Amino acid sequence: MKVFYRRRLRPLVPWVSAGVVVLLLVSLYLLTDALHNSTRYESLYVWLLGFNVVGVLFLLMVVAANLWRLVQSLRAHVPGARLTMRFLGAFVALSLAPVAIVFYFSLDFIQRGIDSWFDVQIEQALGDALELSRTSLDVRMRESLRVTTRISGQLADTDAERAALDLDTLRRETEATEMTLFGSGNMIVASASDDTRGILPARPSEAMLMHVRQGNDYIGLEPAQDDRLMIRVVTPVRTYGLHSETWLLQALFPLDPRIASLAGSVQEGFAQYRELIYLRHGLKQNFGLALGLALLLSALTAVWLAFVAARRLSAPIRELALGTRAVAQGDYTLRLPVQRNDDLGLLVRSFNTMTARIAESTEETFRLKEEADAQRDYLETVLQHLSSGVLTLDQYARVRHVNAAAASMLGVPLEELRQASLQGLCLTYAHFAPLCEALHAWMAHDGAVELGEEVHLFSEAGRRILMLRGAPLAHDPRSQEEGGLVLVMDDITAIIQGQRDAAWSEVARRLAHEIKNPLTPIQLSAERLRRKLGPVLDEDHGRVLE
């Protein structure tokens, strides 16, 4: 299950979280819009609020999961975890501090702004404006009733034929849009209108007619065409004459559109103000709730993005830490993936270049070490099988290398010669005195010339004649050791003894020959006489001497 989550579900979490954040922003916008226009989203307000709460809880779970993973990484000492923690703290501090400040001042501004809507003076002004509009309308309506009553008095002694002619003149004088006389049975006696398109005049309702026939006047404000208002006045006309019947006079007066608009605006504003007064506490709570959800959404989104940014920034550092650990353990083949083109990517590329060069240097060093070991083994093998003795001394006259032939010639065990000092050997072994004198005399000249000297050693094994040849060693700049001396010694005891034996053998051979052959001295004497007397003898005597 964990493997399935890591491989399949974990890569989808960032995309799902981003989608939830976008949906929460849209839902929060609709929620705030519903506060301004409650009739538009009244049915969806609870659903929007619930969706925002669920979305915030989801983001809270995502942040908690990321925080738990970070804590686990810190406990496991995962490379880069501490750096991620520092990045996260810095990002959260930089993002939450401004959001908290904006939230505080926004909430205070909203509270004060809502309270400022309900000023007593504003309420009194709105009430006065409404009363003024009503008074203006009442004045206009009473004036219309007065004019209509006056006209009904003028029509009282007029018959039907005369009334039809006078009605249009009276309409024009009073600026009415329509005047109509209704007789018994609500039959139209006469009518005059400024609208030539209309065939029949506007008839009053039965309730109006019944109210007027009871001896009362009717006046009302009614809507007309084109969203305008009109004043309807219905009053009785008591005729005096032959017919003696009661007519009804209906007059329609237009209302100034500006007066109607202003009156409607004042009434609508006052109604909304009364509604706001009723919803004052609820508005504060709803706006505070919306602002709190916006704060939580901003804070959780900022924390989540801080986790994402911190991981992206610390990922190269974490990889570098793992690579450094691998290099410290001797793995120079590791190559880190380069996924960025910024300074961190340049650092990763530089690390890969460094490890590649270290790998090449390590391989070259290993190869040279193998060659040096092979040469050293070869040299040791050669030295051990040389008949000549080889001895090297450092700058402090300590033995660094020695072969078995040198130990045999010096009459000292090989193990004692290794890492021994020349001074110690001279003090320990008395027969080393000639050798030490020769070496000290040579070293006194700082090894300026090569050593070539014959040394006689008298040990328990007998006398040995050694031929010493030495030269100074040059300083190696790759090592910390100074130069020293190298001595090559040959045991020429047998050679000298053989030369002496050969010389004595030749002397003995010649003596024996002389003893066995006596004519030789006689011949030698004759030759000596001829050499001395030859120049002074004459020819005859010379022939005799020959």
C-alpha positions in Angstrom: 0.0 0.0 0.0 2.8 2.4 0.8 4.6 1.6 -2.5 1.3 2.2 -4.4 0.9 5.6 -2.5 4.4 6.7 -3.3 4.4 5.7 -6.9 0.8 6.5 -8.0 -0.9 8.8 -5.5 1.9 11.1 -4.2 2.7 12.6 -7.6 -1.0 13.6 -7.9 -1.2 15.4 -4.6 0.3 18.7 -5.8 -2.0 18.8 -8.8 -5.1 18.0 -6.8 -4.1 20.6 -4.2 -3.6 23.2 -6.9 -7.1 22.4 -8.3 -8.6 22.6 -4.8 -7.0 26.0 -4.3 -8.4 27.3 -7.6 -11.9 26.0 -6.8 -11.7 27.5 -3.3 -10.9 30.9 -4.9 -13.9 30.7 -7.2 -16.1 29.5 -4.3 -14.8 32.3 -2.0 -15.6 34.8 -4.8 -19.1 33.5 -5.1 -19.5 33.5 -1.3 -18.5 37.2 -1.1 -20.8 38.0 -4.0 -23.7 36.3 -2.2 -23.2 38.6 0.7 -23.7 41.6 -1.6 -26.6 40.0 -3.5 -28.4 37.6 -1.2 -31.2 36.9 -3.7 -28.8 35.7 -6.3 -27.0 33.0 -4.4 -29.5 32.5 -1.5 -30.0 28.9 -2.2 -26.3 28.2 -2.8 -24.9 30.1 0.2 -24.9 27.1 2.6 -23.3 24.8 -0.1 -20.6 27.4 -0.9 -19.8 27.8 2.8 -19.6 24.0 3.2 -17.4 23.6 0.2 -15.0 26.2 1.5 -14.8 24.6 4.9 -14.1 21.1 3.3 -11.5 22.6 1.0 -9.7 24.4 3.9 -9.8 21.1 5.8 -8.2 19.3 2.8 -5.4 21.9 2.6 -4.9 21.6 6.4 -4.5 17.8 5.9 -2.0 18.3 3.1 0.1 20.8 5.2 -0.1 18.4 8.2 1.1 15.5 6.0 4.0 17.6 4.6 4.9 18.7 8.1 4.9 15.0 9.3 7.2 14.0 6.5 9.6 16.8 7.3 9.7 15.8 11.0 10.4 12.2 10.0 13.2 13.4 7.7 14.7 15.4 10.5 14.6 12.4 12.9 16.2 10.2 10.3 18.9 12.8 9.6 18.1 12.9 5.9 20.4 15.2 4.0 18.8 18.5 3.2 16.0 18.2 5.9 17.4 20.9 8.1 17.9 23.3 5.1 14.3 22.6 4.1 13.2 23.4 7.6 15.0 26.7 7.5 13.6 27.6 4.0 10.1 26.7 5.2 10.4 28.9 8.3 11.6 31.8 6.3 8.9 31.5 3.7 6.1 31.0 6.2 7.3 34.0 8.2 7.5 36.2 5.1 4.1 35.2 3.8 2.0 34.9 7.0 3.1 38.2 8.6 1.7 40.4 5.8 -1.4 38.3 5.5 -2.1 38.6 9.2 -1.6 42.4 9.2 -3.9 42.8 6.2 -6.5 40.5 7.9 -6.5 42.5 11.1 -6.9 45.9 9.4 -9.4 44.5 6.9 -11.6 43.1 9.6 -11.4 46.3 11.6 -12.2 48.3 8.5 -15.2 46.1 7.7 -16.5 46.4 11.3 -16.1 50.2 11.3 -17.5 50.5 7.8 -20.7 48.5 8.6 -21.1 50.6 11.8 -20.7 53.8 9.7 -23.7 52.7 7.6 -26.1 53.0 10.5 -25.4 56.6 11.5 -28.5 58.2 13.2 -28.1 61.3 11.0 -28.1 59.2 7.9 -31.3 57.3 9.0 -33.0 60.7 9.8 -31.9 62.1 6.5 -33.3 59.1 4.6 -36.6 59.3 6.6 -36.8 63.0 5.8 -36.1 62.4 2.1 -38.8 59.8 2.0 -41.3 62.0 3.8 -40.4 64.9 1.4 -41.1 62.7 -1.6 -44.4 61.5 -0.1 -45.4 65.1 0.7 -44.5 66.2 -2.8 -46.6 63.4 -4.3 -49.5 64.2 -1.9 -49.4 67.8 -3.0 -49.4 66.8 -6.6 -52.3 64.4 -6.0 -54.3 67.0 -4.0 -53.8 69.5 -6.8 -55.0 66.9 -9.3 -58.1 66.2 -7.1 -58.8 69.9 -6.8 -58.6 70.4 -10.6 -60.8 67.4 -11.3 -63.4 68.6 -8.7 -63.4 72.0 -10.3 -64.0 70.5 -13.7 -66.8 68.3 -12.4 -68.5 71.4 -11.1 -68.2 73.0 -14.6 -69.8 69.9 -16.2 -72.7 69.8 -13.7 -75.1 71.8 -15.9 -73.9 70.4 -19.2 -75.7 67.9 -21.3 -74.0 65.0 -23.0 -73.5 66.6 -26.4 -72.0 69.7 -24.8 -69.9 67.8 -22.5 -68.2 65.9 -25.3 -67.1 69.2 -26.8 -66.0 70.9 -23.6 -64.1 67.8 -22.2 -61.2 68.0 -24.6 -60.8 71.8 -24.0 -60.8 71.2 -20.2 -58.2 68.4 -20.7 -55.8 70.6 -22.6 -56.2 73.4 -20.0 -55.4 71.1 -17.1 -52.6 69.1 -18.9 -54.4 65.9 -18.2 -53.6 62.9 -20.5 -57.2 61.6 -20.5 -60.6 62.6 -19.2 -63.7 60.4 -19.4 -67.4 60.8 -18.3 -69.2 57.6 -17.2 -73.0 57.5 -17.0 -75.4 55.1 -15.6 -74.4 51.5 -16.0 -70.8 52.7 -16.4 -71.5 53.7 -20.0 -69.0 56.1 -21.5 -70.7 59.5 -22.1 -67.7 61.4 -23.4 -63.9 61.0 -23.5 -60.9 63.0 -24.5 -57.3 61.8 -24.7 -53.9 63.0 -26.0 -53.2 59.4 -27.2 -54.8 59.1 -30.6 -53.7 55.5 -30.8 -56.0 54.4 -28.0 -59.6 53.3 -29.0 -61.1 52.9 -25.5 -60.2 54.9 -22.4 -58.8 53.3 -19.3 -61.7 52.1 -17.2 -61.7 52.3 -13.4 -62.1 49.1 -11.5 -65.4 48.1 -9.9 -64.1 48.9 -6.5 -63.2 52.4 -7.5 -66.7 52.9 -9.1 -68.4 51.6 -6.0 -66.4 53.8 -3.8 -67.2 56.9 -5.9 -70.9 56.1 -6.2 -71.1 56.2 -2.5 -70.4 59.9 -2.7 -66.6 59.8 -2.2 -63.7 60.9 -4.3 -61.0 58.4 -5.4 -57.4 59.4 -6.0 -54.5 57.1 -6.5 -51.0 56.7 -7.9 -50.8 54.0 -10.5 -48.2 52.8 -13.0 -48.6 53.7 -16.6 -46.9 52.7 -19.8 -43.1 53.0 -20.3 -42.5 52.5 -16.5 -44.1 55.8 -15.7 -46.5 56.8 -13.0 -49.9 58.5 -13.3 -52.4 60.0 -10.9 -56.0 58.6 -11.4 -58.8 60.8 -10.0 -62.4 59.7 -10.1 -65.1 62.0 -8.8 -68.9 62.2 -9.1 -70.6 64.9 -11.3 -74.0 65.8 -10.1 -75.9 67.1 -13.1 -78.9 69.4 -12.7 -81.4 69.6 -15.5 -83.8 67.4 -17.4 -81.9 64.1 -16.9 -80.9 64.7 -13.2 -78.4 61.7 -13.1 -74.9 61.3 -11.5 -72.0 61.0 -13.8 -68.5 59.9 -12.9 -65.5 62.0 -14.1 -62.2 60.2 -14.4 -59.0 62.2 -15.0 -55.5 60.8 -15.6 -52.7 63.2 -14.8 -49.1 62.3 -15.8 -46.4 62.5 -13.0 -43.1 64.1 -13.8 -40.7 61.2 -14.5 -37.9 62.9 -12.6 -40.1 63.2 -9.5 -41.2 59.6 -9.8 -37.6 58.4 -10.3 -36.4 60.4 -7.3 -39.3 59.2 -5.1 -38.7 55.6 -6.1 -35.0 55.9 -5.5 -35.5 57.4 -2.0 -38.0 54.7 -1.2 -35.8 51.9 -2.4 -32.8 53.3 -0.6 -34.8 53.6 2.6 -36.0 50.0 2.3 -32.5 48.8 1.7 -31.3 50.8 4.7 -34.0 49.2 6.9 -33.0 45.8 5.6 -29.3 46.5 6.5 -30.3 47.6 10.0 -32.1 44.3 10.4 -29.1 42.4 9.0 -26.4 44.4 10.7 -25.1 41.8 13.1 -25.4 39.0 10.5 -23.4 41.1 8.0 -20.6 41.5 10.4 -20.5 37.8 11.1 -20.8 36.8 7.4 -18.1 39.3 6.3 -15.8 38.2 9.2 -16.4 34.5 8.2 -15.6 35.2 4.6 -12.5 37.1 5.5 -11.5 34.4 7.9 -11.9 31.8 5.2 -9.8 34.0 2.9 -7.2 34.2 5.6 -7.1 30.4 6.2 -7.0 29.8 2.4 -4.1 32.3 2.0 -2.2 31.0 5.0 -2.6 27.3 4.1 -1.8 27.9 0.5 1.3 30.0 1.5 2.5 27.2 3.8 1.9 24.5 1.1 3.7 26.6 -1.5 6.5 27.2 1.0 6.8 23.4 1.4 7.0 23.0 -2.4 9.5 25.9 -2.9 11.6 24.7 0.0 11.8 21.2 -1.4 12.7 22.5 -4.9 15.4 24.8 -3.5 16.9 22.2 -1.2 16.7 19.3 -3.7 20.0 20.1 -5.3 21.6 20.7 -1.9 20.2 17.3 -0.7 21.6 15.6 -3.8 25.0 17.3 -3.3 25.0 16.1 0.3 24.3 12.6 -0.8 27.0 12.9 -3.5 29.5 14.3 -1.0 28.8 11.4 1.3 29.3 8.9 -1.5 32.6 10.7 -2.5 33.7 10.5 1.1 33.1 6.8 1.0 35.2 6.4 -2.1 32.5 6.3 -4.8 33.7 8.6 -7.5 31.4 7.2 -10.2 28.3 9.0 -8.9 26.8 11.6 -11.3 24.0 13.8 -10.0 21.1 14.7 -12.4 21.1 18.3 -13.6 17.5 19.5 -13.7 18.0 23.3 -13.3 19.7 26.0 -15.3 20.3 28.4 -12.4 23.2 28.8 -10.0 22.2 25.5 -8.2 22.3 23.7 -11.5 25.7 25.1 -12.1 26.8 23.9 -8.7 25.6 20.4 -9.5 27.4 20.4 -12.9 30.6 21.6 -11.2 30.2 18.7 -8.7 29.9 16.2 -11.5 32.9 17.7 -13.2 34.9 17.5 -9.9 33.9 13.9 -9.2 34.9 13.0 -12.8 38.3 14.6 -12.4 38.7 13.0 -9.0 37.8 9.6 -10.5 40.4 10.2 -13.3 43.0 11.3 -10.8 42.2 8.3 -8.5 42.5 5.9 -11.5 45.8 7.5 -12.5 47.1 7.5 -8.9 46.1 3.8 -8.6 47.8 3.0 -11.8 51.0 4.9 -10.8 50.9 3.1 -7.4 50.6 -0.2 -9.1 53.6 0.7 -11.3 55.5 2.0 -8.3 54.7 -1.2 -6.4 55.8 -3.3 -9.4 59.0 -1.3 -9.7 59.6 -1.6 -6.0 59.0 -5.3 -6.0 61.3 -5.6 -9.0 64.0 -3.5 -7.3 63.7 -5.5 -4.1 64.0 -8.7 -6.1 67.1 -7.4 -7.9 68.6 -6.1 -4.7 68.1 -9.3 -2.9 69.8 -11.3 -5.6 72.7 -8.9 -6.1 76.1 -10.1 -5.0 77.0 -6.5 -4.1 75.7 -5.0 -0.9 73.4 -2.0 -1.1 72.8 0.3 1.8 70.8 3.6 1.8 70.9 6.2 4.6 68.6 9.2 5.1 69.7 12.7 6.1 70.0 11.6 9.8 72.2 8.6 8.9 69.5 6.1 9.5 69.3 3.0 7.5 66.4 3.1 5.1 67.0 0.1 2.8 69.5 -2.8 3.0 69.8 -6.1 1.2 71.0 -9.4 2.5 74.4 -9.2 0.7 75.2 -6.0 2.7 74.2 -7.6 6.0 76.4 -10.6 5.2 79.4 -8.4 4.3 79.0 -6.3 7.4 78.5 -9.3 9.6 75.3 -8.0 11.2 71.8 -9.6 11.1 69.5 -8.1 8.5 66.7 -7.3 11.0 69.1 -5.3 13.2 70.3 -3.2 10.2 66.8 -2.1 9.2 65.8 1.2 10.7 69.1 1.3 12.7 71.3 4.4 12.8 74.9 4.5 11.7 76.0 5.9 15.0 74.3 3.1 16.9 75.9 0.5 14.7 79.3 2.1 15.3 78.8 2.0 19.0 77.5 -1.6 19.0 79.9 -3.2 16.6 83.6 -2.4 17.1 84.6 -3.7 13.6 82.5 -0.9 12.1 85.1 1.7 13.0 86.9 1.9 9.6 83.6 2.0 7.8 82.3 4.8 10.1 85.5 6.8 9.8 85.3 6.6 6.0 81.6 7.6 5.9 82.0 10.4 8.4 84.9 11.8 6.4 82.8 11.7 3.3 79.7 13.1 4.9 81.8 16.0 6.3 82.2 17.2 2.8 78.3 17.0 2.3 78.8 14.3 -0.2 80.1 16.8 -2.8 82.0 14.0 -4.5 81.4 10.4 -5.1 82.8 8.0 -2.6 85.3 5.4 -3.7 87.4 3.8 -1.0 88.7 0.5 0.2 87.9 -0.5 3.8 89.3 -3.3 5.8 86.9 -4.8 8.4 88.1 -7.2 11.1 85.2 -9.2 12.5 84.7 -12.6 14.2 84.4 -14.1 10.7 87.8 -12.8 9.8 89.1 -9.9 7.7 87.0 -8.5 4.9 88.2 -6.0 2.3 85.2 -4.0 1.1 85.2 -1.6 -1.8 82.9 1.3 -1.0 81.2 3.4 -3.6 78.7 6.1 -2.6 76.7 9.0 -4.0 74.2 11.5 -2.5 70.5 11.0 -3.2 68.6 13.9 -4.7 65.7 15.4 -2.9 62.3 14.2 -4.1 59.8 17.1 -4.1 56.8 14.7 -4.0 57.8 13.4 -0.6 58.5 15.1 2.7 61.9 13.4 3.1 65.2 15.0 2.4 68.0 13.4 0.4 70.3 10.8 1.8 73.2 8.6 0.7 73.4 5.3 -1.2 76.4 2.9 -0.6 77.3 0.1 -2.8 79.9 -2.3 -1.3 81.7 -5.2 -2.9 83.7 -7.9 -1.0 87.0 -7.9 -2.8 88.8 -10.0 -0.2 88.8 -13.1 -2.4 89.9 -11.0 -5.4 92.9 -9.4 -3.6 93.8 -12.8 -2.1 93.6 -14.3 -5.5 95.8 -11.6 -7.0 98.4 -12.1 -4.3 98.4 -15.8 -4.7 98.8 -15.4 -8.5 101.7 -12.9 -8.0 103.5 -15.3 -5.6 102.9 -18.2 -7.9 104.5 -16.2 -10.8 107.5 -15.4 -8.5 107.9 -19.0 -7.5 107.6 -20.2 -11.1 110.3 -17.8 -12.2 112.7 -18.8 -9.4 112.3 -22.4 -10.2 113.0 -21.8 -13.8 116.1 -19.9 -13.0 117.4 -22.6 -10.8 116.8 -25.3 -13.4 118.5 -23.3 -16.3 122.1 -21.7 -15.4 122.8 -20.5 -19.0 120.4 -17.7 -18.5 122.7 -15.7 -16.1 125.7 -16.3 -18.4 123.7 -15.0 -21.3 122.6 -12.0 -19.4 126.2 -11.3 -18.4 127.4 -11.6 -22.0 124.7 -9.2 -23.1 125.7 -6.7 -20.4 129.3 -6.9 -21.5 128.4 -6.4 -25.1 126.3 -3.4 -24.2 129.2 -1.8 -22.2 132.2 -2.9 -24.3 130.7 -2.8 -27.7 131.4 0.8 -28.4 135.1 0.7 -27.4 136.3 -2.6 -29.1 137.6 -2.9 -32.7 136.0 -5.1 -35.3 138.2 -8.1 -34.6 137.7 -8.0 -30.9 134.0 -7.4 -31.5 133.7 -10.6 -33.5 135.4 -12.5 -30.8 132.9 -11.0 -28.2 130.0 -12.1 -30.4 
